[in-house]
Amino acid sequence: LQNIFAVLILTGLGMAAYQRYVTRPARFQGSKSMDALIIYILATTIVVTMLMEASARMAIIGETSAWRPVSSIGSRAFTAVGISGEVANFVEKLFYWAHILVILGFLIYIPGSKHRHMFTAAPNIFFRALTPKGQLEPQATKSPSNSENIGAITSYRDFTWKDLLDTLSCTECGRCQSVCPAHSAGKPLSPKSLIMDLRDGFLADEGLIDSSDHAMPIVGGTISQETLWSCTTCRACMEVCPVHIEHVPKIVKLRRTMIEQGEVEPLLQGTLTNFQSQGNSFNKPDKQRARWIKGLSFKPKDARKEAVDIVWFVGDFASFDPRVQELTRKVAELLNQAGVDFGILYEGERNSGNDVRRAGDEGLFELLAQHNIDTLAGCQFNRIMTTDPHSLNALKSEYPTLGASYEVVHYSQLFVELIKSGKLKINPSSAAPVTYHDPCYLGRYNDGFDAPRDLISVLGHTLLEMPRNRENSFCCGAGGARIFMEDPPTGERPSENRIREALALGDISYFVVSCPKDVVMYSAAIQALGVEDKIAVRDLAELISDSVKAVPVGSE
């Protein structure tokens, strides 16, 4: 068995070295190549000295064995060059002690190298967060290192022990970097480099390595502000990390520090002011929130005044963006046609605060959330529905931390129920080929993968999946409040990259989405690429509406 496992280990080391130093995937950029090379050499030496020691031992007694093919070959080689008897005994001891010394050297080297993950990865996986994926840790009420900046990260002592264990567990594999939309767009963010820089800064701060990082502030020094503002909080990095490092929560904590210190991206600062004064990102007064209902064939109930089965939490973009308002009206008409007992909150609704929290403004998030919680407390309902995955995440995962728990569904889930129950009749006559984009906050954060696909199937469309789908979907670039920030052209935008991915599938009629922000982002991307004649963005609500209109009169 020793021989067999030795060969397997050497084969694995060879494959790993070939990948790192010959094929060189882009995800290894920024990793410590010399560190890895030293480990390869030490690991290879450990295995080779073990095999040579076994070969010399066999040469002493002059035996071979079919069960020890490698050692037998080594034994014959030693005998062929005259190494036997006392000489073989000396060689056996030489390789034995070399083997022991290299192992000791390996153990001494590991704690100071990136390969400390051999010891830290297992506990890091074991202690991973078991809270809902869309739930952030509330801001600390005090800062261990600085009483003036409550909850700010001004020292490594302000991080939790799990945050620091994360940094020590990084394998530098680069999987997070390879899926990061900000990195692919040429932004300064690399999730891998972020964790490595925090690790090196922490070790330098503790005096465990020689570095000038100990004299640098964390925000604006070890980690640049541009790096932190680049994140879309899409969670793709966390999804692929083999040791369950939690990148996004650290970025949000550092953004909170920038908010505390007044270092806010200029355009975002204006939007946060809008949230503060008007409760929405469009800077519209409360009374305009329900203007989208003009043109409907009916007036939705006011859930604050009448008991309803479902409260529809509409959201900002669905309420104020002209393009998305059309989709909002379609959803309302479909719900009415299906006989759903629903109502809206009218001017009682505020932004859910999901993006505000991820921008780092914890106080403003709590202000918005508490207003919505108080409004909903005065309503009688069974469920909340929303067309906005960001609102879905806040209502479902974030509000429980403030003591408010609801049953929340995405509209795709509700329409699957309505169609399957026969309350909404459709005519699946179209077989147009489509592709579907999984929104981050519906898919990765809340596992809402099946309902949109069920709808596409029942509507009769042929679904062609993009290579990056479901858990591996590629972010549109709007999340983490990025949609409210300047987006200088540093490279191809994530939304444009995604449209190119869809076009590569061939003859696709529609790029189907289920998020208001996706409608905005991908419509702009198609226009920027000049491919309006090749593909069109359509929301699930439009596909359903078309199928309902196609039902022959009297078919009920």
Protein Blocks (a to p, Z undefined) as FASTA:
>chain_A
ZZmmmmmmmmmmmmmmmmmmmnopaklgoiafklmmmmmmmmmmmmmmmmmmmmmmmmmn
opacfklmmlmmmmmmmmmnopahjlmmmmmmmmmmmmmmmmmmmmmmmmmmmklmmmmm
mmmmmmpcfbdfklccdddfbdfklmklghiafbfklpcfklmmmmmmpgolommmmmmm
klmnopabdfklmmmmmmmmmmmmnopagcfklmpcfehplpcfklmmmpgolommmmmm
mnlpafklmmmmmmmmmmmnopacfklmmmmmmmmmnopakopafklmmmmmgopabdcd
dfklpccfbdcdebjmlmmmmklmmmmmmmmmmmmmnopacddekjmbccehlmmmmnop
amlmmmmmmmmmmmmmmpccfbdcdfbfklmmmmmmmmmmnopacddddfklmmmmmmmn
opaccddfbfcdcdddddfklmmmnopaklmmmmmmmnopacdddfbgcjlpccehlggh
lmmpccddfbccfklmmmmmmmmnopafbdcdfbfklmmmmmmmmmmnopmmmoccddfk
lmmmmmmmmpcghkZZ
